[in-house]
Amino acid sequence: GKIADAALEKLIRAHFDLRPYGILQMLDLIHPMYQRTAAYGHFGRKPVTVKGKNGDYTAFSWEKTDKAAELKAAAKGL
């Protein structure tokens, strides 16, 4: 690709917390959303804020692209 694998790995590790706790926090996975994800698949859906019993949460949070610009800018420096 355009970016070496080692450089890409460095970018990912610098911008994402890949520990289990970090993934839970980043993707807001502490809230069960089985019913929402059971139909029409898990991917290709827009993230939506849902009012749950224990507070609001983001369903389909893994579809967010909020880090794209930050990663692109960091990749230009490589």
PyMOL Python script that loads the backbone (N, CA, C, O; Angstrom):
from pymol import cmd

cmd.read_pdbstr("""\
ATOM      1  N   GLY A   1       0.806  -1.184   0.000  1.00  0.00           N
ATOM      2  CA  GLY A   1       0.000   0.000   0.000  1.00  0.00           C
ATOM      3  C   GLY A   1       0.853   1.253   0.000  1.00  0.00           C
ATOM      4  O   GLY A   1       2.068   1.192  -0.193  1.00  0.00           O
ATOM      5  N   LYS A   2       0.231   2.349   0.210  1.00  0.00           N
ATOM      6  CA  LYS A   2       0.920   3.642   0.233  1.00  0.00           C
ATOM      7  C   LYS A   2       1.668   3.876   1.538  1.00  0.00           C
ATOM      8  O   LYS A   2       2.627   4.646   1.584  1.00  0.00           O
ATOM      9  N   ILE A   3       1.226   3.211   2.592  1.00  0.00           N
ATOM     10  CA  ILE A   3       1.861   3.348   3.901  1.00  0.00           C
ATOM     11  C   ILE A   3       2.363   1.975   4.322  1.00  0.00           C
ATOM     12  O   ILE A   3       1.639   0.984   4.227  1.00  0.00           O
ATOM     13  N   ALA A   4       3.589   1.923   4.782  1.00  0.00           N
ATOM     14  CA  ALA A   4       4.170   0.654   5.230  1.00  0.00           C
ATOM     15  C   ALA A   4       3.366   0.093   6.399  1.00  0.00           C
ATOM     16  O   ALA A   4       2.802   0.842   7.197  1.00  0.00           O
ATOM     17  N   ASP A   5       3.320  -1.229   6.489  1.00  0.00           N
ATOM     18  CA  ASP A   5       2.562  -1.888   7.556  1.00  0.00           C
ATOM     19  C   ASP A   5       3.011  -1.423   8.941  1.00  0.00           C
ATOM     20  O   ASP A   5       2.181  -1.187   9.818  1.00  0.00           O
ATOM     21  N   ALA A   6       4.320  -1.293   9.135  1.00  0.00           N
ATOM     22  CA  ALA A   6       4.838  -0.880  10.443  1.00  0.00           C
ATOM     23  C   ALA A   6       4.380   0.541  10.785  1.00  0.00           C
ATOM     24  O   ALA A   6       4.048   0.826  11.936  1.00  0.00           O
ATOM     25  N   ALA A   7       4.360   1.423   9.795  1.00  0.00           N
ATOM     26  CA  ALA A   7       3.910   2.798  10.027  1.00  0.00           C
ATOM     27  C   ALA A   7       2.416   2.830  10.316  1.00  0.00           C
ATOM     28  O   ALA A   7       1.961   3.592  11.170  1.00  0.00           O
ATOM     29  N   LEU A   8       1.662   2.013   9.613  1.00  0.00           N
ATOM     30  CA  LEU A   8       0.220   1.932   9.842  1.00  0.00           C
ATOM     31  C   LEU A   8      -0.069   1.417  11.250  1.00  0.00           C
ATOM     32  O   LEU A   8      -0.950   1.929  11.940  1.00  0.00           O
ATOM     33  N   GLU A   9       0.681   0.403  11.664  1.00  0.00           N
ATOM     34  CA  GLU A   9       0.519  -0.121  13.024  1.00  0.00           C
ATOM     35  C   GLU A   9       0.821   0.960  14.058  1.00  0.00           C
ATOM     36  O   GLU A   9       0.119   1.079  15.062  1.00  0.00           O
ATOM     37  N   LYS A  10       1.861   1.743  13.811  1.00  0.00           N
ATOM     38  CA  LYS A  10       2.232   2.821  14.734  1.00  0.00           C
ATOM     39  C   LYS A  10       1.110   3.859  14.831  1.00  0.00           C
ATOM     40  O   LYS A  10       0.795   4.334  15.923  1.00  0.00           O
ATOM     41  N   LEU A  11       0.511   4.208  13.697  1.00  0.00           N
ATOM     42  CA  LEU A  11      -0.618   5.149  13.687  1.00  0.00           C
ATOM     43  C   LEU A  11      -1.791   4.620  14.506  1.00  0.00           C
ATOM     44  O   LEU A  11      -2.371   5.340  15.318  1.00  0.00           O
ATOM     45  N   ILE A  12      -2.128   3.363  14.284  1.00  0.00           N
ATOM     46  CA  ILE A  12      -3.260   2.747  14.992  1.00  0.00           C
ATOM     47  C   ILE A  12      -3.004   2.741  16.496  1.00  0.00           C
ATOM     48  O   ILE A  12      -3.870   3.122  17.284  1.00  0.00           O
ATOM     49  N   ARG A  13      -1.817   2.309  16.882  1.00  0.00           N
ATOM     50  CA  ARG A  13      -1.499   2.245  18.316  1.00  0.00           C
ATOM     51  C   ARG A  13      -1.466   3.632  18.961  1.00  0.00           C
ATOM     52  O   ARG A  13      -1.771   3.770  20.146  1.00  0.00           O
ATOM     53  N   ALA A  14      -1.100   4.653  18.194  1.00  0.00           N
ATOM     54  CA  ALA A  14      -1.036   6.014  18.734  1.00  0.00           C
ATOM     55  C   ALA A  14      -2.423   6.645  18.890  1.00  0.00           C
ATOM     56  O   ALA A  14      -2.611   7.515  19.741  1.00  0.00           O
ATOM     57  N   HIS A  15      -3.395   6.216  18.077  1.00  0.00           N
ATOM     58  CA  HIS A  15      -4.702   6.881  18.063  1.00  0.00           C
ATOM     59  C   HIS A  15      -5.855   6.057  18.644  1.00  0.00           C
ATOM     60  O   HIS A  15      -6.953   6.576  18.845  1.00  0.00           O
ATOM     61  N   PHE A  16      -5.604   4.784  18.912  1.00  0.00           N
ATOM     62  CA  PHE A  16      -6.665   3.920  19.439  1.00  0.00           C
ATOM     63  C   PHE A  16      -6.157   3.163  20.657  1.00  0.00           C
ATOM     64  O   PHE A  16      -5.034   2.657  20.659  1.00  0.00           O
ATOM     65  N   ASP A  17      -6.975   3.089  21.676  1.00  0.00           N
ATOM     66  CA  ASP A  17      -6.672   2.283  22.860  1.00  0.00           C
ATOM     67  C   ASP A  17      -7.195   0.880  22.581  1.00  0.00           C
ATOM     68  O   ASP A  17      -8.403   0.648  22.618  1.00  0.00           O
ATOM     69  N   LEU A  18      -6.295  -0.051  22.303  1.00  0.00           N
ATOM     70  CA  LEU A  18      -6.697  -1.393  21.888  1.00  0.00           C
ATOM     71  C   LEU A  18      -6.814  -2.387  23.043  1.00  0.00           C
ATOM     72  O   LEU A  18      -6.995  -3.585  22.823  1.00  0.00           O
ATOM     73  N   ARG A  19      -6.712  -1.888  24.264  1.00  0.00           N
ATOM     74  CA  ARG A  19      -6.971  -2.768  25.404  1.00  0.00           C
ATOM     75  C   ARG A  19      -8.469  -3.064  25.432  1.00  0.00           C
ATOM     76  O   ARG A  19      -9.260  -2.255  24.947  1.00  0.00           O
ATOM     77  N   PRO A  20      -8.879  -4.211  25.990  1.00  0.00           N
ATOM     78  CA  PRO A  20     -10.313  -4.514  26.049  1.00  0.00           C
ATOM     79  C   PRO A  20     -11.133  -3.363  26.638  1.00  0.00           C
ATOM     80  O   PRO A  20     -12.189  -3.026  26.102  1.00  0.00           O
ATOM     81  N   TYR A  21     -10.667  -2.758  27.731  1.00  0.00           N
ATOM     82  CA  TYR A  21     -11.395  -1.642  28.335  1.00  0.00           C
ATOM     83  C   TYR A  21     -11.485  -0.464  27.366  1.00  0.00           C
ATOM     84  O   TYR A  21     -12.534   0.169  27.253  1.00  0.00           O
ATOM     85  N   GLY A  22     -10.403  -0.173  26.676  1.00  0.00           N
ATOM     86  CA  GLY A  22     -10.386   0.934  25.724  1.00  0.00           C
ATOM     87  C   GLY A  22     -11.359   0.724  24.580  1.00  0.00           C
ATOM     88  O   GLY A  22     -12.031   1.663  24.152  1.00  0.00           O
ATOM     89  N   ILE A  23     -11.440  -0.496  24.085  1.00  0.00           N
ATOM     90  CA  ILE A  23     -12.373  -0.822  23.004  1.00  0.00           C
ATOM     91  C   ILE A  23     -13.811  -0.689  23.497  1.00  0.00           C
ATOM     92  O   ILE A  23     -14.665  -0.144  22.797  1.00  0.00           O
ATOM     93  N   LEU A  24     -14.077  -1.190  24.703  1.00  0.00           N
ATOM     94  CA  LEU A  24     -15.421  -1.051  25.288  1.00  0.00           C
ATOM     95  C   LEU A  24     -15.825   0.415  25.393  1.00  0.00           C
ATOM     96  O   LEU A  24     -16.954   0.779  25.066  1.00  0.00           O
ATOM     97  N   GLN A  25     -14.896   1.255  25.851  1.00  0.00           N
ATOM     98  CA  GLN A  25     -15.184   2.678  26.012  1.00  0.00           C
ATOM     99  C   GLN A  25     -15.363   3.368  24.660  1.00  0.00           C
ATOM    100  O   GLN A  25     -16.326   4.107  24.455  1.00  0.00           O
ATOM    101  N   MET A  26     -14.435   3.124  23.748  1.00  0.00           N
ATOM    102  CA  MET A  26     -14.451   3.805  22.453  1.00  0.00           C
ATOM    103  C   MET A  26     -15.705   3.468  21.653  1.00  0.00           C
ATOM    104  O   MET A  26     -16.287   4.340  21.006  1.00  0.00           O
ATOM    105  N   LEU A  27     -16.115   2.221  21.697  1.00  0.00           N
ATOM    106  CA  LEU A  27     -17.273   1.782  20.916  1.00  0.00           C
ATOM    107  C   LEU A  27     -18.567   1.774  21.726  1.00  0.00           C
ATOM    108  O   LEU A  27     -19.621   1.401  21.213  1.00  0.00           O
ATOM    109  N   ASP A  28     -18.486   2.184  22.986  1.00  0.00           N
ATOM    110  CA  ASP A  28     -19.669   2.250  23.855  1.00  0.00           C
ATOM    111  C   ASP A  28     -20.407   0.910  23.868  1.00  0.00           C
ATOM    112  O   ASP A  28     -21.620   0.848  23.671  1.00  0.00           O
ATOM    113  N   LEU A  29     -19.641  -0.163  24.107  1.00  0.00           N
ATOM    114  CA  LEU A  29     -20.198  -1.517  24.035  1.00  0.00           C
ATOM    115  C   LEU A  29     -20.733  -2.037  25.358  1.00  0.00           C
ATOM    116  O   LEU A  29     -21.131  -3.198  25.447  1.00  0.00           O
ATOM    117  N   ILE A  30     -20.748  -1.213  26.368  1.00  0.00           N
ATOM    118  CA  ILE A  30     -21.215  -1.648  27.681  1.00  0.00           C
ATOM    119  C   ILE A  30     -22.732  -1.844  27.697  1.00  0.00           C
ATOM    120  O   ILE A  30     -23.269  -2.526  28.570  1.00  0.00           O
ATOM    121  N   HIS A  31     -23.413  -1.243  26.726  1.00  0.00           N
ATOM    122  CA  HIS A  31     -24.869  -1.337  26.639  1.00  0.00           C
ATOM    123  C   HIS A  31     -25.270  -2.467  25.689  1.00  0.00           C
ATOM    124  O   HIS A  31     -24.829  -2.491  24.540  1.00  0.00           O
ATOM    125  N   PRO A  32     -26.100  -3.400  26.155  1.00  0.00           N
ATOM    126  CA  PRO A  32     -26.551  -4.456  25.242  1.00  0.00           C
ATOM    127  C   PRO A  32     -27.404  -3.865  24.118  1.00  0.00           C
ATOM    128  O   PRO A  32     -28.300  -3.057  24.364  1.00  0.00           O
ATOM    129  N   MET A  33     -27.118  -4.273  22.902  1.00  0.00           N
ATOM    130  CA  MET A  33     -27.897  -3.779  21.760  1.00  0.00           C
ATOM    131  C   MET A  33     -28.198  -4.919  20.798  1.00  0.00           C
ATOM    132  O   MET A  33     -28.208  -4.734  19.581  1.00  0.00           O
ATOM    133  N   TYR A  34     -28.439  -6.085  21.351  1.00  0.00           N
ATOM    134  CA  TYR A  34     -28.639  -7.278  20.533  1.00  0.00           C
ATOM    135  C   TYR A  34     -29.837  -7.147  19.598  1.00  0.00           C
ATOM    136  O   TYR A  34     -29.762  -7.539  18.434  1.00  0.00           O
ATOM    137  N   GLN A  35     -30.915  -6.612  20.090  1.00  0.00           N
ATOM    138  CA  GLN A  35     -32.124  -6.512  19.284  1.00  0.00           C
ATOM    139  C   GLN A  35     -31.908  -5.590  18.079  1.00  0.00           C
ATOM    140  O   GLN A  35     -32.366  -5.897  16.979  1.00  0.00           O
ATOM    141  N   ARG A  36     -31.221  -4.473  18.277  1.00  0.00           N
ATOM    142  CA  ARG A  36     -30.959  -3.534  17.186  1.00  0.00           C
ATOM    143  C   ARG A  36     -30.037  -4.128  16.131  1.00  0.00           C
ATOM    144  O   ARG A  36     -30.190  -3.841  14.943  1.00  0.00           O
ATOM    145  N   THR A  37     -29.086  -4.949  16.551  1.00  0.00           N
ATOM    146  CA  THR A  37     -28.116  -5.486  15.597  1.00  0.00           C
ATOM    147  C   THR A  37     -28.552  -6.811  14.990  1.00  0.00           C
ATOM    148  O   THR A  37     -27.896  -7.312  14.076  1.00  0.00           O
ATOM    149  N   ALA A  38     -29.631  -7.382  15.472  1.00  0.00           N
ATOM    150  CA  ALA A  38     -30.060  -8.700  14.997  1.00  0.00           C
ATOM    151  C   ALA A  38     -30.608  -8.666  13.571  1.00  0.00           C
ATOM    152  O   ALA A  38     -30.483  -9.651  12.844  1.00  0.00           O
ATOM    153  N   ALA A  39     -31.204  -7.567  13.165  1.00  0.00           N
ATOM    154  CA  ALA A  39     -31.793  -7.474  11.824  1.00  0.00           C
ATOM    155  C   ALA A  39     -30.947  -6.563  10.933  1.00  0.00           C
ATOM    156  O   ALA A  39     -30.435  -5.542  11.391  1.00  0.00           O
ATOM    157  N   TYR A  40     -30.808  -6.926   9.695  1.00  0.00           N
ATOM    158  CA  TYR A  40     -30.108  -6.128   8.675  1.00  0.00           C
ATOM    159  C   TYR A  40     -28.609  -6.028   8.887  1.00  0.00           C
ATOM    160  O   TYR A  40     -27.968  -5.171   8.280  1.00  0.00           O
ATOM    161  N   GLY A  41     -28.034  -6.862   9.715  1.00  0.00           N
ATOM    162  CA  GLY A  41     -26.586  -6.911   9.870  1.00  0.00           C
ATOM    163  C   GLY A  41     -26.003  -5.877  10.814  1.00  0.00           C
ATOM    164  O   GLY A  41     -26.678  -4.959  11.279  1.00  0.00           O
ATOM    165  N   HIS A  42     -24.723  -6.069  11.074  1.00  0.00           N
ATOM    166  CA  HIS A  42     -24.006  -5.210  12.012  1.00  0.00           C
ATOM    167  C   HIS A  42     -23.288  -4.058  11.319  1.00  0.00           C
ATOM    168  O   HIS A  42     -22.934  -3.076  11.971  1.00  0.00           O
ATOM    169  N   PHE A  43     -23.066  -4.158  10.013  1.00  0.00           N
ATOM    170  CA  PHE A  43     -22.221  -3.186   9.317  1.00  0.00           C
ATOM    171  C   PHE A  43     -23.007  -2.425   8.263  1.00  0.00           C
ATOM    172  O   PHE A  43     -24.012  -2.909   7.741  1.00  0.00           O
ATOM    173  N   GLY A  44     -22.530  -1.223   7.962  1.00  0.00           N
ATOM    174  CA  GLY A  44     -23.182  -0.395   6.965  1.00  0.00           C
ATOM    175  C   GLY A  44     -24.362   0.396   7.502  1.00  0.00           C
ATOM    176  O   GLY A  44     -25.190   0.885   6.734  1.00  0.00           O
ATOM    177  N   ARG A  45     -24.438   0.521   8.814  1.00  0.00           N
ATOM    178  CA  ARG A  45     -25.535   1.265   9.448  1.00  0.00           C
ATOM    179  C   ARG A  45     -24.981   2.566  10.017  1.00  0.00           C
ATOM    180  O   ARG A  45     -23.806   2.636  10.378  1.00  0.00           O
ATOM    181  N   LYS A  46     -25.800   3.570  10.098  1.00  0.00           N
ATOM    182  CA  LYS A  46     -25.373   4.847  10.674  1.00  0.00           C
ATOM    183  C   LYS A  46     -25.438   4.772  12.201  1.00  0.00           C
ATOM    184  O   LYS A  46     -26.399   4.238  12.754  1.00  0.00           O
ATOM    185  N   PRO A  47     -24.411   5.307  12.890  1.00  0.00           N
ATOM    186  CA  PRO A  47     -24.474   5.364  14.348  1.00  0.00           C
ATOM    187  C   PRO A  47     -25.653   6.231  14.786  1.00  0.00           C
ATOM    188  O   PRO A  47     -25.891   7.299  14.224  1.00  0.00           O
ATOM    189  N   VAL A  48     -26.375   5.768  15.780  1.00  0.00           N
ATOM    190  CA  VAL A  48     -27.522   6.515  16.291  1.00  0.00           C
ATOM    191  C   VAL A  48     -27.475   6.536  17.814  1.00  0.00           C
ATOM    192  O   VAL A  48     -27.025   5.580  18.445  1.00  0.00           O
ATOM    193  N   THR A  49     -27.942   7.629  18.393  1.00  0.00           N
ATOM    194  CA  THR A  49     -28.039   7.723  19.845  1.00  0.00           C
ATOM    195  C   THR A  49     -29.377   7.138  20.269  1.00  0.00           C
ATOM    196  O   THR A  49     -30.427   7.486  19.727  1.00  0.00           O
ATOM    197  N   VAL A  50     -29.319   6.246  21.244  1.00  0.00           N
ATOM    198  CA  VAL A  50     -30.505   5.529  21.710  1.00  0.00           C
ATOM    199  C   VAL A  50     -30.707   5.831  23.184  1.00  0.00           C
ATOM    200  O   VAL A  50     -29.745   5.855  23.952  1.00  0.00           O
ATOM    201  N   LYS A  51     -31.940   6.061  23.581  1.00  0.00           N
ATOM    202  CA  LYS A  51     -32.259   6.251  24.996  1.00  0.00           C
ATOM    203  C   LYS A  51     -32.513   4.877  25.600  1.00  0.00           C
ATOM    204  O   LYS A  51     -33.492   4.210  25.262  1.00  0.00           O
ATOM    205  N   GLY A  52     -31.628   4.462  26.491  1.00  0.00           N
ATOM    206  CA  GLY A  52     -31.753   3.163  27.125  1.00  0.00           C
ATOM    207  C   GLY A  52     -32.233   3.280  28.554  1.00  0.00           C
ATOM    208  O   GLY A  52     -32.411   4.384  29.070  1.00  0.00           O
ATOM    209  N   LYS A  53     -32.441   2.151  29.190  1.00  0.00           N
ATOM    210  CA  LYS A  53     -32.901   2.130  30.582  1.00  0.00           C
ATOM    211  C   LYS A  53     -31.877   2.764  31.516  1.00  0.00           C
ATOM    212  O   LYS A  53     -32.231   3.405  32.506  1.00  0.00           O
ATOM    213  N   ASN A  54     -30.598   2.575  31.183  1.00  0.00           N
ATOM    214  CA  ASN A  54     -29.524   3.088  32.035  1.00  0.00           C
ATOM    215  C   ASN A  54     -28.826   4.297  31.428  1.00  0.00           C
ATOM    216  O   ASN A  54     -27.657   4.543  31.728  1.00  0.00           O
ATOM    217  N   GLY A  55     -29.508   5.048  30.591  1.00  0.00           N
ATOM    218  CA  GLY A  55     -28.922   6.237  29.976  1.00  0.00           C
ATOM    219  C   GLY A  55     -28.771   6.094  28.471  1.00  0.00           C
ATOM    220  O   GLY A  55     -28.999   5.025  27.906  1.00  0.00           O
ATOM    221  N   ASP A  56     -28.385   7.180  27.841  1.00  0.00           N
ATOM    222  CA  ASP A  56     -28.213   7.186  26.390  1.00  0.00           C
ATOM    223  C   ASP A  56     -26.937   6.445  25.996  1.00  0.00           C
ATOM    224  O   ASP A  56     -25.961   6.435  26.746  1.00  0.00           O
ATOM    225  N   TYR A  57     -26.952   5.835  24.831  1.00  0.00           N
ATOM    226  CA  TYR A  57     -25.770   5.183  24.284  1.00  0.00           C
ATOM    227  C   TYR A  57     -25.820   5.261  22.764  1.00  0.00           C
ATOM    228  O   TYR A  57     -26.862   5.562  22.182  1.00  0.00           O
ATOM    229  N   THR A  58     -24.690   4.987  22.134  1.00  0.00           N
ATOM    230  CA  THR A  58     -24.599   5.025  20.680  1.00  0.00           C
ATOM    231  C   THR A  58     -24.648   3.611  20.138  1.00  0.00           C
ATOM    232  O   THR A  58     -23.786   2.789  20.449  1.00  0.00           O
ATOM    233  N   ALA A  59     -25.656   3.329  19.328  1.00  0.00           N
ATOM    234  CA  ALA A  59     -25.739   2.034  18.652  1.00  0.00           C
ATOM    235  C   ALA A  59     -24.968   2.137  17.342  1.00  0.00           C
ATOM    236  O   ALA A  59     -24.958   3.192  16.707  1.00  0.00           O
ATOM    237  N   PHE A  60     -24.334   1.069  16.944  1.00  0.00           N
ATOM    238  CA  PHE A  60     -23.518   0.999  15.725  1.00  0.00           C
ATOM    239  C   PHE A  60     -22.351   1.984  15.789  1.00  0.00           C
ATOM    240  O   PHE A  60     -21.980   2.591  14.785  1.00  0.00           O
ATOM    241  N   SER A  61     -21.788   2.130  16.971  1.00  0.00           N
ATOM    242  CA  SER A  61     -20.686   3.068  17.185  1.00  0.00           C
ATOM    243  C   SER A  61     -19.447   2.705  16.375  1.00  0.00           C
ATOM    244  O   SER A  61     -18.614   3.569  16.100  1.00  0.00           O
ATOM    245  N   TRP A  62     -19.317   1.448  15.994  1.00  0.00           N
ATOM    246  CA  TRP A  62     -18.160   1.009  15.202  1.00  0.00           C
ATOM    247  C   TRP A  62     -18.192   1.567  13.785  1.00  0.00           C
ATOM    248  O   TRP A  62     -17.218   1.419  13.046  1.00  0.00           O
ATOM    249  N   GLU A  63     -19.283   2.202  13.394  1.00  0.00           N
ATOM    250  CA  GLU A  63     -19.397   2.813  12.064  1.00  0.00           C
ATOM    251  C   GLU A  63     -18.944   4.279  12.048  1.00  0.00           C
ATOM    252  O   GLU A  63     -18.932   4.908  10.990  1.00  0.00           O
ATOM    253  N   LYS A  64     -18.578   4.820  13.193  1.00  0.00           N
ATOM    254  CA  LYS A  64     -18.143   6.215  13.255  1.00  0.00           C
ATOM    255  C   LYS A  64     -16.855   6.409  12.455  1.00  0.00           C
ATOM    256  O   LYS A  64     -16.004   5.522  12.401  1.00  0.00           O
ATOM    257  N   THR A  65     -16.729   7.570  11.843  1.00  0.00           N
ATOM    258  CA  THR A  65     -15.518   7.919  11.093  1.00  0.00           C
ATOM    259  C   THR A  65     -14.863   9.167  11.688  1.00  0.00           C
ATOM    260  O   THR A  65     -14.152   9.897  10.998  1.00  0.00           O
ATOM    261  N   ASP A  66     -15.108   9.397  12.958  1.00  0.00           N
ATOM    262  CA  ASP A  66     -14.638  10.611  13.617  1.00  0.00           C
ATOM    263  C   ASP A  66     -13.117  10.732  13.694  1.00  0.00           C
ATOM    264  O   ASP A  66     -12.607  11.838  13.875  1.00  0.00           O
ATOM    265  N   LYS A  67     -12.393   9.652  13.564  1.00  0.00           N
ATOM    266  CA  LYS A  67     -10.935   9.714  13.645  1.00  0.00           C
ATOM    267  C   LYS A  67     -10.273   9.783  12.271  1.00  0.00           C
ATOM    268  O   LYS A  67      -9.047   9.862  12.188  1.00  0.00           O
ATOM    269  N   ALA A  68     -11.042   9.755  11.208  1.00  0.00           N
ATOM    270  CA  ALA A  68     -10.491   9.704   9.851  1.00  0.00           C
ATOM    271  C   ALA A  68      -9.597  10.905   9.544  1.00  0.00           C
ATOM    272  O   ALA A  68      -8.482  10.727   9.054  1.00  0.00           O
ATOM    273  N   ALA A  69     -10.056  12.103   9.820  1.00  0.00           N
ATOM    274  CA  ALA A  69      -9.272  13.306   9.517  1.00  0.00           C
ATOM    275  C   ALA A  69      -7.987  13.342  10.337  1.00  0.00           C
ATOM    276  O   ALA A  69      -6.927  13.714   9.832  1.00  0.00           O
ATOM    277  N   GLU A  70      -8.089  12.957  11.594  1.00  0.00           N
ATOM    278  CA  GLU A  70      -6.920  12.933  12.475  1.00  0.00           C
ATOM    279  C   GLU A  70      -5.886  11.923  11.970  1.00  0.00           C
ATOM    280  O   GLU A  70      -4.692  12.219  11.942  1.00  0.00           O
ATOM    281  N   LEU A  71      -6.343  10.734  11.571  1.00  0.00           N
ATOM    282  CA  LEU A  71      -5.436   9.715  11.045  1.00  0.00           C
ATOM    283  C   LEU A  71      -4.811  10.153   9.723  1.00  0.00           C
ATOM    284  O   LEU A  71      -3.625   9.921   9.488  1.00  0.00           O
ATOM    285  N   LYS A  72      -5.594  10.776   8.874  1.00  0.00           N
ATOM    286  CA  LYS A  72      -5.089  11.255   7.583  1.00  0.00           C
ATOM    287  C   LYS A  72      -3.986  12.292   7.791  1.00  0.00           C
ATOM    288  O   LYS A  72      -2.948  12.250   7.130  1.00  0.00           O
ATOM    289  N   ALA A  73      -4.223  13.215   8.708  1.00  0.00           N
ATOM    290  CA  ALA A  73      -3.223  14.247   8.998  1.00  0.00           C
ATOM    291  C   ALA A  73      -1.943  13.626   9.559  1.00  0.00           C
ATOM    292  O   ALA A  73      -0.841  14.021   9.178  1.00  0.00           O
ATOM    293  N   ALA A  74      -2.087  12.664  10.454  1.00  0.00           N
ATOM    294  CA  ALA A  74      -0.919  12.007  11.040  1.00  0.00           C
ATOM    295  C   ALA A  74      -0.170  11.187   9.994  1.00  0.00           C
ATOM    296  O   ALA A  74       1.057  11.101  10.046  1.00  0.00           O
ATOM    297  N   ALA A  75      -0.880  10.591   9.056  1.00  0.00           N
ATOM    298  CA  ALA A  75      -0.258   9.770   8.015  1.00  0.00           C
ATOM    299  C   ALA A  75       0.557  10.621   7.045  1.00  0.00           C
ATOM    300  O   ALA A  75       1.537  10.142   6.473  1.00  0.00           O
ATOM    301  N   LYS A  76       0.164  11.867   6.858  1.00  0.00           N
ATOM    302  CA  LYS A  76       0.910  12.748   5.946  1.00  0.00           C
ATOM    303  C   LYS A  76       2.321  13.001   6.455  1.00  0.00           C
ATOM    304  O   LYS A  76       3.227  13.277   5.669  1.00  0.00           O
ATOM    305  N   GLY A  77       2.508  12.908   7.752  1.00  0.00           N
ATOM    306  CA  GLY A  77       3.825  13.134   8.335  1.00  0.00           C
ATOM    307  C   GLY A  77       4.758  11.943   8.214  1.00  0.00           C
ATOM    308  O   GLY A  77       5.913  12.017   8.631  1.00  0.00           O
ATOM    309  N   LEU A  78       4.277  10.855   7.654  1.00  0.00           N
ATOM    310  CA  LEU A  78       5.119   9.649   7.542  1.00  0.00           C
ATOM    311  C   LEU A  78       5.910   9.636   6.256  1.00  0.00           C
ATOM    312  O   LEU A  78       6.665   8.697   6.005  1.00  0.00           O
TER     313      LEU A  78
END
""", "prot")
cmd.dss("prot")
cmd.show_as("cartoon", "prot")
cmd.util.cbc("prot")
cmd.orient("prot")
